[in-house]
């Protein structure tokens, strides 16, 4: 059975995370999204081919889709020209034609499948992948005064300092330092060469490589790009008092995120002044800065 990954349909909607990189290079569980999807497809026994090599039997999968492998294999066994839809009617994959609109048969799946359109969809994908981890791997240095529970993967050269509490699923890349007295909660991925300082808390977030989170910061349900520096006391809000879903501005339009918890989306090279507060759902663009004590209530792109 063959499969091919097609270009994403709306990569600009994931800005500022996609401002400096293709969607396929965005990190999910510390791996580039394309690399992760290709590995999953190969493990399922699918042969990957380039789009130009695709034939009628090839399953065509836009890169910006998260598809449960069982649903994908069901599509592959269908002899007809067919497309796979999620429960909301979004087209996830198809076979038998270059154009999904030409499919004769529509297969609707209730499996956990969804399109990756907006930045918060990357968070959801990260949550799904980390939930599949079933073994801990502690290759770095862990202080005996730290507390670890759940599934945790710690890469070579990384250090967990005294007083730190980590509740998995959490993955931490090489040469990073966590603590002392930090609190990391799943589902969180922290990249290589990162620093999470004294008393800082990171919850359900994606932290890219070479990022510095100073003491007493709170990062919740957020995506933080590479080479970001969060000044001491920086706080990302992630919860509405009225209990409604968060909304976020995408290309001038308000979009319902469908999430009760959503923090900030920070592009590469952002620097925040000490005690900066960032309103839930706000995006800060590449290399932007904030003044000490700032309250950021609107996108800075």
Secondary structure, DSSP 8 states (H G I E B T S, - for coil): -EEEEE--S-GGGGTTTTSSS-GGGSEETTEEHHHHHHHHHHHTT-EE--GGG--TT-EEEETTEE--HHHHHHHHH--SSEEEE-TT--EEEEESSS-GGG-SEEEE--SS-EE--SHHHHHHHHHHHHHT----EE-SEE-TT-EEESSEEE-TT-EE-TT-EEESSEEE-TT-EE-SS-EEESSEEE-TT-EE-TT-EEES-EE-TT-EE-TT-EEES-EE-TT-EE-TT-EE--B-TT----EEEETTEEEE---SB---EE-TT-EE-TT-EE-TT-EE-TT-B--TT-EE-S-B-
